[in-house]
Amino acid sequence: MVFLCAATSAVFAQKTLTGKVTGAADGAPLPGVNVTVPGTASGASTDTKGNYTLSLPPGAKSVLFSFIGYEPQTVTIGEQTVINVSLAAATKGLGEVVVVGYGVQSRRDVTGTIASVKGSDIKNLPVSDAAQAIQGRVTGVDIVRSDAAPGSTPSIRIRGTGTINNSDPLIIIDGVPAGGLADVSPNDIASMEILKDASSSAIYGTRAANGVVIITTKRGNYGEKLKASVNFYRGVSNTVRYIPLLTAPDLVKLKQERYTNDGVPIEPIWQDPYYATQRTDWQKALFGSGDITNADVSLRGGNSSSNYMLSAGYYNENGIITNSYFKRYSVRINSEHKLGKRLKVGENLQLTYKQNSGPDTYSSQTGLIFSALRFNPAIPVHNPDGSWGTSKASNELGDINNPVYTAETTDTWTKNYRMLASVYAELEIMDGLTLRANYGFDGSMVNQFNFAPKVLDQTRARDHAELFNRSESYNNQLSEIFLTYNKVLANVHHLTVTGGYSQQTFNGSWNQAERWGFNDESKDQLVLSNGNDIHDAKGNYFNANAIASGFIRGFYGFKDKYLLTVTFRADGSSRFAPDQRWGYFPAFSAGWRISDESFFKDNVKAVSNLKITGGWGQLGNQNVTEFQYLAQINKDRRYNFGETSYTGIWNSRLANPDITWEKAEMTNISLEAGFFQDKLTTTITWFNKNTNDMLVPAPEMDLHGTSAIPDRNLGQLNNKGWEIEVGYQGGNDKFHYNVSANASFIKNEVTKLYDPSSYIGSTPYGRQGQEISRTYVGQPLASYYGWKTDGIYQTADEINNDPNISKDPNKANIQPGDVRFLDTNGDNIVNDKDRVNLGSPNPKMVYGIQASAGYKGFDLSLSFAGVSGVKLYNADKMQGMDPNYPYNLYADALNRWHGAGTSNSVPRMTLGNANQNNRTSDRFVESGDYFSLRNASLGYTIPSKVWGRSGISDIHVYVAAQNLFMLTNYSGLTPQLGYSGSSDGSKGTSDGNRQRGVDVAAYPQARTFTFGATLNF
């Protein structure tokens, strides 16, 4: 009876609270607002009309209303049963919460340098990954795309290139360190945080030297009714520009002129009228129209004890070149559950399937765009009998194949199956003290297929078909446990301490096989067993490695005015020798919110926020070739003893037992200011980053042989500069707008190598084998290195009287019409000693402008990006202006010297190469400055009352464009050039950061137009 009475009393004590939530600015209802009772599991969310119903637990005293983008509001319940509230839009920098390592923090309390990009800012952009979407949006971040093939992943550089080795930032996806961004649909992203300074990044220690990018995907909310969203867009893409080339008649004229100038008979093929007839513009024949399709659907919701989000996405991009494409299918499941009042468990699961195919556009022998720029314009794509046009008629036509034939017969693809998963449990041990355990798994299986058919009717013939297959599997597993204590003491002391342990292991294996000779080349017959000869068969494990870490971070705030953050992490990596494995990475930062001081806020009314922060810290980089402390032994080396050959083993790499981390030390100071209630905001940051113990290849004196030399911790590199952001938001209930701009100014300089005169070179490029870039002490990374010029010799007298070559033994071979190269060391001889720095590929300024506006249901957004103070090296033009080769030439060759006074920029036509007119020189160094409208979109939201269909809350339709226009003086296909290959050499060279901004005629950027719609239920 006592129990029954108590239960009855509890039921009658419980009451229901109802009400409506609207926006303070326009009074419009706010759907999806979280309505919760602090300290309990009770919660609800508003419906599409802003209404809510909440069952109050016994003893409830207040209710909290919270919604992303709005200031939270707590209301005392008292005797009320109906509570209506109006939420004010969050003032930027005050109500925001940002994700930091192992937790979140109020933007107001951040003392490090963290940039945030909301998922809504990059939603529905026609890009395959988020890195492309943030170009121009974040100060201090440079997005460098090596090529624009579908699915290609750009490089992210945070505050400059921090090392000559791998400079990619650490990517964290839902708490799991992962490889890249291409697996995550941009429409699944809730927020991206870019940790730029040592204070914010040091919690990740050994892998944070190049910055950290934290991706948080979308989730459901507790007490939220089921919501669904369906999104679809489709678009078309086209080439932005073409390079002017010689037509067939002009090409024949210049080809004949070579022989006339050299006084030798003209080859008969250049007297054949067939080759003086224009038949094909090979760029237009190769570059067609691409298309892009994206569709995704998401469901989210929750009750008082669980929340969930499910999404599925499809992305398909066909490039502007035949057989270049990227497809992605993705599924995501995120959920969290309360088990009682103190325990929460959750999971994040992402399943992705990708397939892509892209042509080789890096090779100076067989590169596809290289071939299109060089192939003879008199040759047709197809002959009248339907066969492919070919250059086999004469060696004078060159040794390259019909580029359209190559594109259409290419059969190569890569498939990637990936699972990224994490599970966690969070226990509130006591008020303010939380224990969390995470387990993460990142696994992928990669299959590569490459079929090269038999080629009989092209210059580069192949008398047999070749099939190559490769399979790889990778996985890494993460285990973490950490405690967080968060408490406000006496209403003036705010203390947050996070500390824990983390470990991660990496494993994988690969195998590959190749067979030659296929009697049947039908697609369904292309399996290895049908090949006649085994050409290759091998496999192995990848080097397994692991990392173990301990970390602690403390934040202290006094009266919310004086802020201090201290971080320390210790990392041990199996990549290094046992006595060199551990690295220790401390950091601290402090802040002073001047605007909260009474002497300031009582006297300076126009300034609503003023905060100064500063910090210092050390970070590490272990992303280098592993196990260089061991001598590497390889088998299958052949040795000859007398007349007999033996197979044995050999020492393929020497050991460096002292090899250890690269260390980055960074100092920065920031000033944040807001004016007129933070309608106008600005942030100015100065930073100075020194990379010490940079690993560089260091050959030893008196060392001979073929064994590879391990890296040594000898180098030093400095990046310093300024970051400036400014934004303004204004308008009224009917019309609102935001405008922001950002710019970063970075100076990159190598401060130490082996000795002051030493350098690190790049891989020679082109058929001339030209060295283009070198890295010297006192200069930026990968500076161009070659000869300076001073026009063209017009007469023999100019040659005879030129002091640059007065003692040059090659002087007798130089003729009028040749390039005048400068003697820079004063010995009156032009040779290798006269090569100098020709410019830096590292931009002095990277900037962006964002603008958005809304009027009633209409919305407009514009995103501009640009760089300034950067030089590019047009290596393709260096080859495309060289008359020594039997190919087509750039149209600029028409401006060649052909008599005194006819040209002072383009040398004469000749078959000879005595003066090496087209060597690496400033003739091919151009300004790479550009300003582009990266993204533009115009949309309209059709409300449900207009649509008139139940169940649909609104429909948003939009049109968008990418790369709408670009202002630049660069003469190549695009000034948005990256690196001349990937770090593993899978595309182009393996130079990595040793060569940047060199135009090798890679896959160009395209202009894309899309139309789409989003339906919310």
Buried (B, 14 or more C-beta within 10 A) or exposed (E): EEEEEEEEEEEEEEBEBEBBBBBBBEEEBBBBBBBBBEBBBBBBBBBBBBBBEBBBBEEBEEBBBBBBBBBEBEBEBEEEEEBEBBBEBBBBBBBBBBBBBBBEBBBBBBBBBBBBBBBEBBBBBBBBBBBBBBBBBBBBBBBBBBBBBBBBBBBBBBBBBBBBBBBBBBBBBBBBBBBBBBBBBBBBBBBBBBBBBBBBBBBBBBBBBBBBBBBBBBBBBBBBBEBBBBBBBBBBBBBBBEBEBBBBBBBBBBBBBBBEBEEEEBBEBBEBEEBBBEBBBBBEBBBBEBBBBBBBBBBBBBBBBBBBBBBBBBBBBBBBBBBBBBBBBBEBBBBBBBEEEEEBBBBBBBBBBBBBBBBBBBBBEBBBBBBBBBBBBBBBBEEEEEEBBBBBBBEBBBBBBBBBBBBBBBBBBBBBBBBBBBBBBBBBEEEBBBBBBBBBBBBBBBBBBBBBBEBEBBBBEEEBBBBBBBBBBBBBBBBBBBBBBBEEEEEEEBBBBBBBEBBBBBBBEBEBBBBBBBEEBEEEEBEBEBBEEEBEEEEEEBEEBBBBBBBBBBBBBEEBBEBBBBBBBBBBBBBBBEEBBBBBBBBBBBBBBBBBBEEEBEEBEEBBBBBBBBBBBBBBBBBBBBBBBBBBEEEEBEEEEEEEEEEEEBBBBBBBBEBBBBBBBBBBBBBBBBBEEBBBBBBBBBBBBBBBBBBBEBEEEEEEEEBBBBBBBBBBBBBBBBBBBBBBBEBEEEEBBBBBBBBBBBBBBBBBBBEEEBBBBBBEBBEBEBBBBBBBBEBBBBBBBBBBBEEBBBEEEBBEEBEBBEEBEEBEEBBBBBBBBBBBEEBBBBBEEBBBBBBBBBBBBBBBBBBBBBEEEEBBBBBBBBBBBBBBBBBBBBBBBBBBBBBBBBBBBBEBBBEEEBBEEBBBBBEBBEBBBBBBBBBBBBBBBBBBBBBBBBBBBBEBEEEEEEEBBBBBBBBBBBBBEBEBEBBBBBBBBBBBBBBEEEBBBBBBBBBBBBBBBBBBBBBBBBEBBBBBE
